[in-house]
């Protein structure tokens, strides 16, 4: 997902200000979602390891 976020972030320099503004909003939300998913996966992995022990 991170490569997609990087590609989308590249559109911040778009010549059309409407597109650049939309990308700014979407990019911020996407970064938050990626961070949330990383934390969720980390918690799931930790829980799985505890159950295995």
mmCIF file of the N, C-alpha and C atoms, coordinates in Angstrom:
data_MODEL
# 
_entry.id   MODEL 
# 
loop_
_atom_site.group_PDB 
_atom_site.id 
_atom_site.type_symbol 
_atom_site.label_atom_id 
_atom_site.label_alt_id 
_atom_site.label_comp_id 
_atom_site.label_asym_id 
_atom_site.label_entity_id 
_atom_site.label_seq_id 
_atom_site.pdbx_PDB_ins_code 
_atom_site.Cartn_x 
_atom_site.Cartn_y 
_atom_site.Cartn_z 
_atom_site.occupancy 
_atom_site.B_iso_or_equiv 
_atom_site.pdbx_formal_charge 
_atom_site.auth_seq_id 
_atom_site.auth_comp_id 
_atom_site.auth_asym_id 
_atom_site.auth_atom_id 
_atom_site.pdbx_PDB_model_num 
ATOM 1   N N  . UNK A 1 1  ? 0.813  -1.194  0.000   1.00 0.00 ? 1  UNK A N  1 
ATOM 2   C CA . UNK A 1 1  ? 0.000  0.000   0.000   1.00 0.00 ? 1  UNK A CA 1 
ATOM 3   C C  . UNK A 1 1  ? 0.862  1.266   0.000   1.00 0.00 ? 1  UNK A C  1 
ATOM 4   N N  . UNK A 1 2  ? 2.019  1.182   0.608   1.00 0.00 ? 2  UNK A N  1 
ATOM 5   C CA . UNK A 1 2  ? 2.896  2.354   0.669   1.00 0.00 ? 2  UNK A CA 1 
ATOM 6   C C  . UNK A 1 2  ? 3.315  2.840   -0.721  1.00 0.00 ? 2  UNK A C  1 
ATOM 7   N N  . UNK A 1 3  ? 3.640  1.942   -1.660  1.00 0.00 ? 3  UNK A N  1 
ATOM 8   C CA . UNK A 1 3  ? 3.994  2.441   -3.002  1.00 0.00 ? 3  UNK A CA 1 
ATOM 9   C C  . UNK A 1 3  ? 2.856  3.232   -3.657  1.00 0.00 ? 3  UNK A C  1 
ATOM 10  N N  . UNK A 1 4  ? 1.628  2.802   -3.407  1.00 0.00 ? 4  UNK A N  1 
ATOM 11  C CA . UNK A 1 4  ? 0.491  3.546   -3.956  1.00 0.00 ? 4  UNK A CA 1 
ATOM 12  C C  . UNK A 1 4  ? 0.393  4.924   -3.328  1.00 0.00 ? 4  UNK A C  1 
ATOM 13  N N  . UNK A 1 5  ? 0.619  4.993   -2.027  1.00 0.00 ? 5  UNK A N  1 
ATOM 14  C CA . UNK A 1 5  ? 0.572  6.287   -1.335  1.00 0.00 ? 5  UNK A CA 1 
ATOM 15  C C  . UNK A 1 5  ? 1.644  7.217   -1.887  1.00 0.00 ? 5  UNK A C  1 
ATOM 16  N N  . UNK A 1 6  ? 2.814  6.667   -2.161  1.00 0.00 ? 6  UNK A N  1 
ATOM 17  C CA . UNK A 1 6  ? 3.899  7.481   -2.722  1.00 0.00 ? 6  UNK A CA 1 
ATOM 18  C C  . UNK A 1 6  ? 3.534  7.998   -4.109  1.00 0.00 ? 6  UNK A C  1 
ATOM 19  N N  . UNK A 1 7  ? 2.909  7.150   -4.909  1.00 0.00 ? 7  UNK A N  1 
ATOM 20  C CA . UNK A 1 7  ? 2.489  7.556   -6.252  1.00 0.00 ? 7  UNK A CA 1 
ATOM 21  C C  . UNK A 1 7  ? 1.426  8.639   -6.181  1.00 0.00 ? 7  UNK A C  1 
ATOM 22  N N  . UNK A 1 8  ? 0.457  8.449   -5.307  1.00 0.00 ? 8  UNK A N  1 
ATOM 23  C CA . UNK A 1 8  ? -0.600 9.450   -5.141  1.00 0.00 ? 8  UNK A CA 1 
ATOM 24  C C  . UNK A 1 8  ? -0.010 10.764  -4.661  1.00 0.00 ? 8  UNK A C  1 
ATOM 25  N N  . UNK A 1 9  ? 0.937  10.683  -3.726  1.00 0.00 ? 9  UNK A N  1 
ATOM 26  C CA . UNK A 1 9  ? 1.574  11.890  -3.196  1.00 0.00 ? 9  UNK A CA 1 
ATOM 27  C C  . UNK A 1 9  ? 2.273  12.672  -4.309  1.00 0.00 ? 9  UNK A C  1 
ATOM 28  N N  . UNK A 1 10 ? 2.749  11.966  -5.325  1.00 0.00 ? 10 UNK A N  1 
ATOM 29  C CA . UNK A 1 10 ? 3.401  12.636  -6.452  1.00 0.00 ? 10 UNK A CA 1 
ATOM 30  C C  . UNK A 1 10 ? 2.460  13.563  -7.206  1.00 0.00 ? 10 UNK A C  1 
ATOM 31  N N  . UNK A 1 11 ? 1.166  13.347  -7.092  1.00 0.00 ? 11 UNK A N  1 
ATOM 32  C CA . UNK A 1 11 ? 0.188  14.200  -7.766  1.00 0.00 ? 11 UNK A CA 1 
ATOM 33  C C  . UNK A 1 11 ? -0.043 15.525  -7.043  1.00 0.00 ? 11 UNK A C  1 
ATOM 34  N N  . UNK A 1 12 ? 0.605  15.715  -5.895  1.00 0.00 ? 12 UNK A N  1 
ATOM 35  C CA . UNK A 1 12 ? 0.469  16.998  -5.189  1.00 0.00 ? 12 UNK A CA 1 
ATOM 36  C C  . UNK A 1 12 ? 0.979  18.158  -6.045  1.00 0.00 ? 12 UNK A C  1 
ATOM 37  N N  . UNK A 1 13 ? 1.867  17.850  -6.972  1.00 0.00 ? 13 UNK A N  1 
ATOM 38  C CA . UNK A 1 13 ? 2.447  18.872  -7.845  1.00 0.00 ? 13 UNK A CA 1 
ATOM 39  C C  . UNK A 1 13 ? 1.647  19.025  -9.148  1.00 0.00 ? 13 UNK A C  1 
ATOM 40  N N  . UNK A 1 14 ? 0.466  18.433  -9.223  1.00 0.00 ? 14 UNK A N  1 
ATOM 41  C CA . UNK A 1 14 ? -0.338 18.465  -10.440 1.00 0.00 ? 14 UNK A CA 1 
ATOM 42  C C  . UNK A 1 14 ? -0.675 19.904  -10.820 1.00 0.00 ? 14 UNK A C  1 
ATOM 43  N N  . UNK A 1 15 ? -0.730 20.165  -12.102 1.00 0.00 ? 15 UNK A N  1 
ATOM 44  C CA . UNK A 1 15 ? -1.018 21.512  -12.595 1.00 0.00 ? 15 UNK A CA 1 
ATOM 45  C C  . UNK A 1 15 ? -2.425 21.979  -12.294 1.00 0.00 ? 15 UNK A C  1 
ATOM 46  N N  . UNK A 1 16 ? -3.357 21.069  -12.167 1.00 0.00 ? 16 UNK A N  1 
ATOM 47  C CA . UNK A 1 16 ? -4.738 21.426  -11.862 1.00 0.00 ? 16 UNK A CA 1 
ATOM 48  C C  . UNK A 1 16 ? -4.879 21.556  -10.346 1.00 0.00 ? 16 UNK A C  1 
ATOM 49  N N  . UNK A 1 17 ? -5.174 22.749  -9.840  1.00 0.00 ? 17 UNK A N  1 
ATOM 50  C CA . UNK A 1 17 ? -5.263 22.938  -8.387  1.00 0.00 ? 17 UNK A CA 1 
ATOM 51  C C  . UNK A 1 17 ? -6.356 22.102  -7.728  1.00 0.00 ? 17 UNK A C  1 
ATOM 52  N N  . UNK A 1 18 ? -7.432 21.804  -8.453  1.00 0.00 ? 18 UNK A N  1 
ATOM 53  C CA . UNK A 1 18 ? -8.490 20.964  -7.885  1.00 0.00 ? 18 UNK A CA 1 
ATOM 54  C C  . UNK A 1 18 ? -7.985 19.554  -7.628  1.00 0.00 ? 18 UNK A C  1 
ATOM 55  N N  . UNK A 1 19 ? -7.203 19.033  -8.562  1.00 0.00 ? 19 UNK A N  1 
ATOM 56  C CA . UNK A 1 19 ? -6.633 17.694  -8.390  1.00 0.00 ? 19 UNK A CA 1 
ATOM 57  C C  . UNK A 1 19 ? -5.632 17.709  -7.248  1.00 0.00 ? 19 UNK A C  1 
ATOM 58  N N  . UNK A 1 20 ? -4.777 18.710  -7.204  1.00 0.00 ? 20 UNK A N  1 
ATOM 59  C CA . UNK A 1 20 ? -3.773 18.797  -6.136  1.00 0.00 ? 20 UNK A CA 1 
ATOM 60  C C  . UNK A 1 20 ? -4.441 18.871  -4.762  1.00 0.00 ? 20 UNK A C  1 
ATOM 61  N N  . UNK A 1 21 ? -5.531 19.629  -4.646  1.00 0.00 ? 21 UNK A N  1 
ATOM 62  C CA . UNK A 1 21 ? -6.232 19.761  -3.372  1.00 0.00 ? 21 UNK A CA 1 
ATOM 63  C C  . UNK A 1 21 ? -6.881 18.428  -2.976  1.00 0.00 ? 21 UNK A C  1 
ATOM 64  N N  . UNK A 1 22 ? -7.472 17.745  -3.935  1.00 0.00 ? 22 UNK A N  1 
ATOM 65  C CA . UNK A 1 22 ? -8.093 16.446  -3.652  1.00 0.00 ? 22 UNK A CA 1 
ATOM 66  C C  . UNK A 1 22 ? -7.033 15.432  -3.237  1.00 0.00 ? 22 UNK A C  1 
ATOM 67  N N  . UNK A 1 23 ? -5.905 15.454  -3.911  1.00 0.00 ? 23 UNK A N  1 
ATOM 68  C CA . UNK A 1 23 ? -4.815 14.524  -3.595  1.00 0.00 ? 23 UNK A CA 1 
ATOM 69  C C  . UNK A 1 23 ? -4.295 14.786  -2.187  1.00 0.00 ? 23 UNK A C  1 
ATOM 70  N N  . UNK A 1 24 ? -4.225 16.031  -1.789  1.00 0.00 ? 24 UNK A N  1 
ATOM 71  C CA . UNK A 1 24 ? -3.752 16.365  -0.444  1.00 0.00 ? 24 UNK A CA 1 
ATOM 72  C C  . UNK A 1 24 ? -4.649 15.728  0.607   1.00 0.00 ? 24 UNK A C  1 
ATOM 73  N N  . UNK A 1 25 ? -5.936 15.808  0.409   1.00 0.00 ? 25 UNK A N  1 
ATOM 74  C CA . UNK A 1 25 ? -6.891 15.227  1.347   1.00 0.00 ? 25 UNK A CA 1 
ATOM 75  C C  . UNK A 1 25 ? -6.807 13.702  1.347   1.00 0.00 ? 25 UNK A C  1 
ATOM 76  N N  . UNK A 1 26 ? -6.808 13.113  0.174   1.00 0.00 ? 26 UNK A N  1 
ATOM 77  C CA . UNK A 1 26 ? -6.762 11.659  0.056   1.00 0.00 ? 26 UNK A CA 1 
ATOM 78  C C  . UNK A 1 26 ? -5.441 11.123  0.595   1.00 0.00 ? 26 UNK A C  1 
ATOM 79  N N  . UNK A 1 27 ? -4.363 11.798  0.302   1.00 0.00 ? 27 UNK A N  1 
ATOM 80  C CA . UNK A 1 27 ? -3.044 11.348  0.739   1.00 0.00 ? 27 UNK A CA 1 
ATOM 81  C C  . UNK A 1 27 ? -2.949 11.319  2.262   1.00 0.00 ? 27 UNK A C  1 
ATOM 82  N N  . UNK A 1 28 ? -3.454 12.337  2.916   1.00 0.00 ? 28 UNK A N  1 
ATOM 83  C CA . UNK A 1 28 ? -3.413 12.393  4.380   1.00 0.00 ? 28 UNK A CA 1 
ATOM 84  C C  . UNK A 1 28 ? -4.219 11.246  4.988   1.00 0.00 ? 28 UNK A C  1 
ATOM 85  N N  . UNK A 1 29 ? -5.395 11.001  4.436   1.00 0.00 ? 29 UNK A N  1 
ATOM 86  C CA . UNK A 1 29 ? -6.237 9.912   4.947   1.00 0.00 ? 29 UNK A CA 1 
ATOM 87  C C  . UNK A 1 29 ? -5.595 8.559   4.687   1.00 0.00 ? 29 UNK A C  1 
ATOM 88  N N  . UNK A 1 30 ? -4.957 8.411   3.537   1.00 0.00 ? 30 UNK A N  1 
ATOM 89  C CA . UNK A 1 30 ? -4.304 7.155   3.194   1.00 0.00 ? 30 UNK A CA 1 
ATOM 90  C C  . UNK A 1 30 ? -3.136 6.867   4.130   1.00 0.00 ? 30 UNK A C  1 
ATOM 91  N N  . UNK A 1 31 ? -2.351 7.882   4.465   1.00 0.00 ? 31 UNK A N  1 
ATOM 92  C CA . UNK A 1 31 ? -1.237 7.707   5.393   1.00 0.00 ? 31 UNK A CA 1 
ATOM 93  C C  . UNK A 1 31 ? -1.758 7.282   6.762   1.00 0.00 ? 31 UNK A C  1 
ATOM 94  N N  . UNK A 1 32 ? -2.843 7.898   7.226   1.00 0.00 ? 32 UNK A N  1 
ATOM 95  C CA . UNK A 1 32 ? -3.437 7.506   8.506   1.00 0.00 ? 32 UNK A CA 1 
ATOM 96  C C  . UNK A 1 32 ? -3.892 6.051   8.469   1.00 0.00 ? 32 UNK A C  1 
ATOM 97  N N  . UNK A 1 33 ? -4.517 5.657   7.367   1.00 0.00 ? 33 UNK A N  1 
ATOM 98  C CA . UNK A 1 33 ? -5.014 4.294   7.237   1.00 0.00 ? 33 UNK A CA 1 
ATOM 99  C C  . UNK A 1 33 ? -3.859 3.289   7.217   1.00 0.00 ? 33 UNK A C  1 
ATOM 100 N N  . UNK A 1 34 ? -2.786 3.625   6.508   1.00 0.00 ? 34 UNK A N  1 
ATOM 101 C CA . UNK A 1 34 ? -1.615 2.743   6.455   1.00 0.00 ? 34 UNK A CA 1 
ATOM 102 C C  . UNK A 1 34 ? -1.026 2.577   7.843   1.00 0.00 ? 34 UNK A C  1 
ATOM 103 N N  . UNK A 1 35 ? -0.887 3.664   8.592   1.00 0.00 ? 35 UNK A N  1 
ATOM 104 C CA . UNK A 1 35 ? -0.363 3.592   9.959   1.00 0.00 ? 35 UNK A CA 1 
ATOM 105 C C  . UNK A 1 35 ? -1.263 2.734   10.844  1.00 0.00 ? 35 UNK A C  1 
ATOM 106 N N  . UNK A 1 36 ? -2.581 2.910   10.706  1.00 0.00 ? 36 UNK A N  1 
ATOM 107 C CA . UNK A 1 36 ? -3.528 2.118   11.483  1.00 0.00 ? 36 UNK A CA 1 
ATOM 108 C C  . UNK A 1 36 ? -3.381 0.633   11.159  1.00 0.00 ? 36 UNK A C  1 
ATOM 109 N N  . UNK A 1 37 ? -3.281 0.309   9.896   1.00 0.00 ? 37 UNK A N  1 
ATOM 110 C CA . UNK A 1 37 ? -3.159 -1.090  9.480   1.00 0.00 ? 37 UNK A CA 1 
ATOM 111 C C  . UNK A 1 37 ? -1.845 -1.711  9.982   1.00 0.00 ? 37 UNK A C  1 
ATOM 112 N N  . UNK A 1 38 ? -0.773 -0.944  9.965   1.00 0.00 ? 38 UNK A N  1 
ATOM 113 C CA . UNK A 1 38 ? 0.503  -1.449  10.483  1.00 0.00 ? 38 UNK A CA 1 
ATOM 114 C C  . UNK A 1 38 ? 0.375  -1.802  11.964  1.00 0.00 ? 38 UNK A C  1 
ATOM 115 N N  . UNK A 1 39 ? -0.262 -0.920  12.730  1.00 0.00 ? 39 UNK A N  1 
ATOM 116 C CA . UNK A 1 39 ? -0.450 -1.178  14.159  1.00 0.00 ? 39 UNK A CA 1 
ATOM 117 C C  . UNK A 1 39 ? -1.346 -2.388  14.394  1.00 0.00 ? 39 UNK A C  1 
ATOM 118 N N  . UNK A 1 40 ? -2.413 -2.485  13.612  1.00 0.00 ? 40 UNK A N  1 
ATOM 119 C CA . UNK A 1 40 ? -3.329 -3.617  13.744  1.00 0.00 ? 40 UNK A CA 1 
ATOM 120 C C  . UNK A 1 40 ? -2.618 -4.934  13.433  1.00 0.00 ? 40 UNK A C  1 
ATOM 121 N N  . UNK A 1 41 ? -1.832 -4.949  12.374  1.00 0.00 ? 41 UNK A N  1 
ATOM 122 C CA . UNK A 1 41 ? -1.093 -6.159  12.012  1.00 0.00 ? 41 UNK A CA 1 
ATOM 123 C C  . UNK A 1 41 ? -0.085 -6.528  13.103  1.00 0.00 ? 41 UNK A C  1 
ATOM 124 N N  . UNK A 1 42 ? 0.557  -5.512  13.670  1.00 0.00 ? 42 UNK A N  1 
ATOM 125 C CA . UNK A 1 42 ? 1.523  -5.759  14.740  1.00 0.00 ? 42 UNK A CA 1 
ATOM 126 C C  . UNK A 1 42 ? 0.829  -6.368  15.962  1.00 0.00 ? 42 UNK A C  1 
ATOM 127 N N  . UNK A 1 43 ? -0.321 -5.829  16.330  1.00 0.00 ? 43 UNK A N  1 
ATOM 128 C CA . UNK A 1 43 ? -1.079 -6.384  17.461  1.00 0.00 ? 43 UNK A CA 1 
ATOM 129 C C  . UNK A 1 43 ? -1.524 -7.808  17.174  1.00 0.00 ? 43 UNK A C  1 
ATOM 130 N N  . UNK A 1 44 ? -2.006 -8.036  15.967  1.00 0.00 ? 44 UNK A N  1 
ATOM 131 C CA . UNK A 1 44 ? -2.436 -9.392  15.598  1.00 0.00 ? 44 UNK A CA 1 
ATOM 132 C C  . UNK A 1 44 ? -1.268 -10.376 15.680  1.00 0.00 ? 44 UNK A C  1 
ATOM 133 N N  . UNK A 1 45 ? -0.107 -9.969  15.201  1.00 0.00 ? 45 UNK A N  1 
ATOM 134 C CA . UNK A 1 45 ? 1.076  -10.826 15.257  1.00 0.00 ? 45 UNK A CA 1 
ATOM 135 C C  . UNK A 1 45 ? 1.468  -11.127 16.700  1.00 0.00 ? 45 UNK A C  1 
ATOM 136 N N  . UNK A 1 46 ? 1.426  -10.110 17.551  1.00 0.00 ? 46 UNK A N  1 
ATOM 137 C CA . UNK A 1 46 ? 1.773  -10.307 18.959  1.00 0.00 ? 46 UNK A CA 1 
ATOM 138 C C  . UNK A 1 46 ? 0.792  -11.257 19.636  1.00 0.00 ? 46 UNK A C  1 
ATOM 139 N N  . UNK A 1 47 ? -0.496 -11.095 19.351  1.00 0.00 ? 47 UNK A N  1 
ATOM 140 C CA . UNK A 1 47 ? -1.500 -11.990 19.926  1.00 0.00 ? 47 UNK A CA 1 
ATOM 141 C C  . UNK A 1 47 ? -1.299 -13.423 19.433  1.00 0.00 ? 47 UNK A C  1 
ATOM 142 N N  . UNK A 1 48 ? -0.986 -13.572 18.176  1.00 0.00 ? 48 UNK A N  1 
ATOM 143 C CA . UNK A 1 48 ? -0.761 -14.895 17.604  1.00 0.00 ? 48 UNK A CA 1 
ATOM 144 C C  . UNK A 1 48 ? 0.453  -15.562 18.251  1.00 0.00 ? 48 UNK A C  1 
ATOM 145 N N  . UNK A 1 49 ? 1.504  -14.781 18.471  1.00 0.00 ? 49 UNK A N  1 
ATOM 146 C CA . UNK A 1 49 ? 2.705  -15.322 19.112  1.00 0.00 ? 49 UNK A CA 1 
ATOM 147 C C  . UNK A 1 49 ? 2.419  -15.738 20.551  1.00 0.00 ? 49 UNK A C  1 
ATOM 148 N N  . UNK A 1 50 ? 1.627  -14.961 21.267  1.00 0.00 ? 50 UNK A N  1 
ATOM 149 C CA . UNK A 1 50 ? 1.297  -15.301 22.648  1.00 0.00 ? 50 UNK A CA 1 
ATOM 150 C C  . UNK A 1 50 ? 0.473  -16.574 22.715  1.00 0.00 ? 50 UNK A C  1 
ATOM 151 N N  . UNK A 1 51 ? -0.434 -16.748 21.783  1.00 0.00 ? 51 UNK A N  1 
ATOM 152 C CA . UNK A 1 51 ? -1.247 -17.966 21.755  1.00 0.00 ? 51 UNK A CA 1 
ATOM 153 C C  . UNK A 1 51 ? -0.388 -19.184 21.408  1.00 0.00 ? 51 UNK A C  1 
ATOM 154 N N  . UNK A 1 52 ? 0.606  -18.974 20.583  1.00 0.00 ? 52 UNK A N  1 
ATOM 155 C CA . UNK A 1 52 ? 1.472  -20.084 20.168  1.00 0.00 ? 52 UNK A CA 1 
ATOM 156 C C  . UNK A 1 52 ? 2.306  -20.586 21.345  1.00 0.00 ? 52 UNK A C  1 
ATOM 157 N N  . UNK A 1 53 ? 2.731  -19.658 22.200  1.00 0.00 ? 53 UNK A N  1 
ATOM 158 C CA . UNK A 1 53 ? 3.568  -20.026 23.346  1.00 0.00 ? 53 UNK A CA 1 
ATOM 159 C C  . UNK A 1 53 ? 2.720  -20.793 24.319  1.00 0.00 ? 53 UNK A C  1 
# 
